[in-house]
Amino acid sequence: MVNEGLAARGIGDPSMAASALEQLPPRDSTALVRTVRDRLRLAIALEQIPTGKLNQVQVAKQLGVSRMPIRAAIPELVAEGLLEPLAGGGVAVRELTASDVRQVYDVRLALEAKAVRIVAERGTDKDVRRVQKVVDRHLPVFATYDTADLLAADREFHMSILTATDNVHFQRAIVPVWSIVERAMVSVMHIRHVFDSAWNEHAEVARALVDRDPDAAEAAMLQHLSSAADKLVTSIAESAES
């Protein structure tokens, strides 16, 4: 079971176009809080909400909601490391640091290397084909994607592997760090070759899964994530110095 927000935000989803803070239609309170949470998460990743104190009144106005669902969504975003409580009250959008990125990718390396090995060894043929289809669908056209669609395509690939383990705890374990992953990825969206290499690396992982080669699949995933971590850490560090 992948987090509702991660699973629901796909390519072509109108909620991902233009601003993540467009006004929301009326809905029941539980669904509204989830949607507000997902919109805030995405808006922070896309840098539509700047680092610093979160103006809850302004955000509520932009979303067309009261402050109640904003307040209800905040604890989860604090737990994910996107927001932090302020001593004087309220919360702030945390500054993303190179250390944050390195630590998150250490978690990904441990989790996803094991997951891809399990899929290569024990995944069903249907699940392996599904991973390959994700690559086949995006590889020829990802260069045309905007930032939100690139995030969604990358998310779909990695979540397809975690889902193929048939172990819901892999999927649950990635959720708390994925917000930091996507926020970091936005920092390198202007470097086109980063995503050229990333999608070629996705194709290598999928090929190893199709071949049922756990060693090759694990090695390809480790190389992919290690390379991504190095590029992201460098980008974040350079931004902090400028």
C-alpha positions in Angstrom: 0.0 0.0 0.0 1.7 3.1 -1.2 0.9 6.4 0.5 -2.3 7.8 -1.1 -0.6 11.0 -2.1 2.4 9.4 -3.7 0.2 6.9 -5.6 -2.3 9.4 -6.7 -0.1 12.1 -8.2 0.6 10.8 -11.7 1.5 12.2 -15.0 -1.3 14.3 -16.5 -2.9 14.8 -13.1 -4.4 18.3 -13.3 -3.5 19.0 -9.7 0.1 19.0 -10.8 -0.3 21.6 -13.5 0.6 25.3 -12.9 0.5 25.8 -9.1 0.0 23.1 -6.4 -1.9 25.7 -4.4 -4.9 26.2 -6.7 -8.2 26.3 -5.0 -9.7 23.0 -4.0 -13.3 21.8 -4.5 -15.4 21.0 -1.5 -15.1 17.5 -0.1 -15.4 15.6 3.1 -13.0 16.6 5.9 -10.8 13.5 5.9 -10.2 13.6 2.1 -9.7 17.4 2.3 -6.9 17.0 4.9 -5.1 14.4 2.7 -5.4 16.6 -0.3 -4.1 19.7 1.5 -1.2 17.6 2.8 -0.4 16.4 -0.7 -0.7 19.9 -2.2 1.6 21.4 0.5 4.1 18.6 0.0 4.2 19.2 -3.7 4.3 23.0 -3.4 7.3 22.7 -1.1 9.1 20.3 -3.5 8.4 22.6 -6.5 9.6 25.6 -4.5 6.2 27.3 -4.7 6.4 27.8 -1.0 9.7 29.4 0.1 12.0 28.4 3.0 11.0 30.2 6.1 7.8 30.7 8.2 4.7 29.2 6.6 2.0 31.7 6.2 -0.9 29.5 7.0 -3.5 32.2 6.4 -2.1 32.8 2.9 -1.9 29.2 2.0 -5.5 28.5 3.2 -6.6 31.4 1.1 -4.8 30.1 -2.0 -6.3 26.6 -1.5 -9.8 28.1 -0.7 -10.0 26.2 2.6 -10.1 27.2 6.3 -7.0 26.9 8.4 -8.3 23.6 10.0 -7.1 21.3 7.3 -3.8 23.2 7.1 -3.2 22.6 10.8 -4.3 19.0 10.5 -1.8 18.4 7.7 1.2 20.0 9.4 2.2 17.2 11.8 2.8 14.7 9.0 4.9 17.2 7.1 6.9 18.0 10.2 7.5 14.2 10.6 8.7 14.1 6.9 11.2 16.8 7.6 9.6 19.4 5.3 8.4 21.7 8.1 9.8 22.4 11.5 8.1 24.0 14.6 9.1 27.5 15.5 9.9 28.5 19.1 7.4 31.4 18.9 4.6 29.4 17.4 3.8 28.2 13.9 6.0 26.2 11.6 8.6 27.0 8.9 9.6 25.3 5.7 13.0 23.7 6.6 16.0 24.6 4.5 17.1 21.6 2.5 20.8 20.7 3.3 23.3 18.4 1.6 23.3 16.4 4.8 19.6 15.8 4.5 20.0 14.5 1.0 23.0 12.2 1.8 21.1 10.7 4.8 17.9 10.1 2.8 19.9 8.4 0.0 21.6 6.2 2.5 18.1 5.0 3.4 17.2 4.5 -0.2 20.4 2.6 -1.0 19.7 0.1 1.8 16.0 -0.2 1.0 15.8 -0.2 -2.7 18.9 -2.4 -3.3 17.2 -5.1 -1.2 13.9 -4.6 -2.9 15.2 -4.9 -6.4 17.0 -8.1 -5.5 13.8 -9.6 -4.1 11.9 -8.7 -7.2 14.6 -10.3 -9.4 14.5 -13.5 -7.4 10.9 -13.8 -6.5 8.8 -11.2 -8.3 6.0 -12.4 -10.6 6.4 -12.2 -14.4 3.5 -9.7 -14.4 5.2 -7.4 -11.9 8.5 -7.5 -13.7 6.8 -6.7 -17.0 5.0 -3.8 -15.3 8.4 -2.3 -14.3 9.6 -2.7 -17.9 6.5 -1.0 -19.2 7.1 2.0 -17.0 10.5 2.4 -18.6 9.2 1.8 -22.1 6.4 4.4 -21.6 8.6 7.2 -20.3 12.1 6.7 -21.8 11.2 8.0 -25.3 9.3 11.1 -24.2 10.6 12.1 -20.7 12.6 15.0 -22.3 9.2 16.7 -23.0 8.1 16.5 -19.4 7.8 19.5 -17.1 9.1 19.3 -13.5 6.0 17.8 -12.0 5.8 15.1 -14.7 9.4 14.2 -14.3 8.9 13.7 -10.6 5.8 11.6 -11.2 7.6 9.4 -13.8 10.6 8.8 -11.5 8.2 8.1 -8.6 6.2 5.6 -10.8 9.4 3.6 -11.7 10.7 3.3 -8.1 7.3 2.6 -6.6 6.7 -0.1 -9.2 9.7 -2.0 -7.9 8.8 -1.6 -4.2 5.2 -2.7 -5.0 6.6 -5.8 -6.9 8.2 -7.0 -3.7 4.7 -7.9 -2.5 5.8 -6.5 0.9 3.8 -3.5 2.0 6.5 -2.5 4.5 8.9 -1.6 1.7 6.3 0.8 0.3 5.5 2.2 3.7 9.2 2.6 4.6 9.9 4.9 1.6 7.1 7.3 2.2 8.7 9.4 5.1 11.8 10.1 3.0 10.3 10.6 -0.5 9.3 14.2 0.1 13.0 15.1 0.7 13.9 13.0 -2.4 11.6 15.0 -4.7 12.5 18.3 -3.1 16.2 17.6 -3.8 15.5 16.4 -7.4 13.9 19.8 -8.2 17.3 21.4 -7.6 18.8 19.6 -10.6 15.8 19.8 -13.0 17.6 22.4 -15.0 20.5 20.0 -15.8 19.0 17.9 -18.6 21.8 15.3 -18.8 21.0 14.3 -15.2 17.6 12.9 -16.3 19.1 11.4 -19.5 21.4 9.3 -17.4 18.8 8.6 -14.8 16.4 7.1 -17.3 19.1 5.1 -19.0 19.9 3.7 -15.5 16.3 2.9 -15.0 16.4 0.9 -18.2 19.4 -1.0 -16.9 17.6 -1.9 -13.7 14.6 -3.1 -15.6 16.7 -5.2 -18.0 18.3 -7.0 -15.1 14.9 -7.7 -13.6 13.7 -9.1 -16.9 16.8 -11.3 -17.1 16.1 -12.4 -13.5 19.7 -11.5 -12.5 19.6 -10.3 -8.8 23.3 -9.4 -8.7 23.0 -7.2 -11.8 19.7 -5.7 -10.6 21.2 -4.8 -7.2 24.4 -3.4 -8.8 22.4 -1.3 -11.3 20.2 0.1 -8.5 23.2 0.9 -6.3 24.9 2.7 -9.1 21.8 4.6 -10.0 21.1 5.8 -6.5 24.8 6.5 -5.7 25.1 8.6 -8.8 21.9 10.5 -8.0 23.0 11.2 -4.4 26.4 12.6 -5.5 24.8 14.9 -8.1 22.1 16.1 -5.7 24.5 16.7 -2.8 26.8 18.7 -5.1 23.9 20.8 -6.3 22.5 21.5 -2.9 26.0 22.4 -1.5 26.7 24.7 -4.4 23.4 26.5 -4.0 24.1 27.0 -0.3 27.4 28.6 -1.1 26.1 31.0 -3.8 
